[in-house]
Amino acid sequence: MKTGSMRIAEISVPAIRHNVRRIREHTGGTVIAVIKANGYGHGAEIVARAAIEGGAALLGVTDLEEALALRDAGIEAPILCWLHGAAADFDAAVEADLEIGVSHLAQLEALAAAAGRAGRRAIVQFKVDTGLSRNGAAPAEWPALFARGAELESEGRVRVRGVFSHLANAGEDNDLEQARRFDGAVELLRAAGCDPDLIHLAASAATFSSARLHYNTVRVGVVVYGLSPFADRTSADLGLIPAMTLRSQIVALRDVPPGTGVSYGYNHLTQGETTLGLVPIGYADGMPRALNGGGATVSVAEHHCPIVGRIGMDQCIVDLGSLGRKVRIGDPVVLFGDPATGVPPVEVWAELMRTINYEIVVGIGSRVRRVAVDDDGPGAFPPAGPAALPPTGSGSGVAVPPPERVEGDGAPRIERIEIADPESMHELGRRLGRRLAAGDLVILTGPLGAGKTALARGIGEALGVRGPVTSPTFVLARTHPPLGDGPPLIHVDAYRLAGAGELDDLDLDLDGAVVVAEWGSGLFDEHGSWIEVTIERPTGSTGPGDTVDGDGLADESVEPRAVAVAGHGPRWRSGVLT
Ligand SMILES: *Cc1c(COP(=O)(O)O)cnc(C)c1O
């Protein structure tokens, strides 16, 4: 981690630009990007610039202070703020050309007075309460408020630029009821003589639930950050990319015997001999203390390792298991990020804490450095996730040498192949994939960085399933649906399965799919026929220079692999590859 910082919230600028563009395309109207509370914990300045680049026309914050801080930081875009204390400094607001959400008559008068003192117009957006029972003018106040707004506008002291309301997210019927009340408010405002440009009701949830609620502008927060406002729809379901990756590193390693007490209170005892890794993030940094023992994992070298023992103010402990021998001090750890890159999503913490993703990201502490990452720099980080291998076109024609047949005394039939580089591993996967049909099982065994993911990716490509095939991560098993007539691919990370029972619990249609299980040896004993692919790195390749960045990535050093393909059972009696 080249910045030297032990705790980093890496913010993807391209993700934020993409998300805003996606929202614009989806609604066809104006987008107000809500960046209150330090951009939902992402860093308000970083998000402000990225959102504007993505096409947001305005920024929204709660407080005047937040808006003024953005101005101080040089953000010149229109900014709307809507919650004001009794002594709000509207002089500063007018001076900074902020748009003020006005909820009652006294506020309107105070703002108009400030405008008078400054000798310029204040920009008003009326905030009306249509059923949330919070901030915003109640319907009974609308006639007087709007009439006074029209009057001040005709005097040149304010410009009524918008009208907005906020939904209670209390169901479809309630949304429509609030929308009808909002229609009434807009009508009343126009009848009073105002002509608002921006009419907005929808926040993130309504933006993705009903076009009826879009009006000509949406006022969105959580989706800008690539997170889903729905419990049952993922970021990817909405076409969004999570922008925050919470990163740390391993700062200490300890090999311990079974029964070792871990952290305060010893509420975790190691089950077997294992390696513990110390990660310098704790509840001061927004990692909920109550995650303790809940089953959350962190990503280390493309694998998911459980957080064990009580979480401290500054640090937590992960059980690296057999991975421990491969991990070095300084190796990167991802606590959450975009699951499409193979790391756990923030929703794991949110679910375990019975809260929403919003609360987790906004709670990331001030000690965590926010680092914006753009396409063209700063290049301080290796690319997140397992995009480890250069893409190889199916016609790349990489030669895989013919297997050397080893005649065992009966089953299994073992074919041994020397694989020169990641491209050849990918090609071997394609070759294997072409032999597979629904009901087939492939077990991949081999150390980190051996190329298991490259092999799985090749299998997926040959089967013609929807990608990307990456190491399965926060899910124990990932199903890749077929793009054509073939079977789906189910990719299982058995490393994290407690036993075959846990796989049964997932209720997958294993017989209707090709199953590729990493580390699955011994789990599928009842399967009649299966293929076990064992990848061995050459001896002597695990020396100090050999970082563990994940399957394939570690090995751009292009070291040869010894691969054994063993066909077990009647289906593979005459070999797998021949
Ligand atoms: C926070 C907030 C939003 C954004 O909500 P999301 O659900 O994050 O889109 C919009 N409007 C108001 C008034 C808010 O307070």
The ligand as an ORCA input file, in Angstrom:
! r2SCAN-3c Opt
* xyz 0 1
  C     -30.756     11.910      2.104
  C     -31.805     12.490      1.299
  C     -31.959     12.112     -0.044
  C     -31.183     10.993     -0.671
  O     -31.703      9.748     -0.238
  P     -31.228      8.379     -0.926
  O     -32.155      7.354     -0.411
  O     -29.820      8.162     -0.461
  O     -31.300      8.578     -2.383
  C     -32.877     12.777     -0.804
  N     -33.637     13.755     -0.270
  C     -33.549     14.126      1.016
  C     -34.426     15.190      1.530
  C     -32.641     13.514      1.847
  O     -32.559     13.849      3.119
*
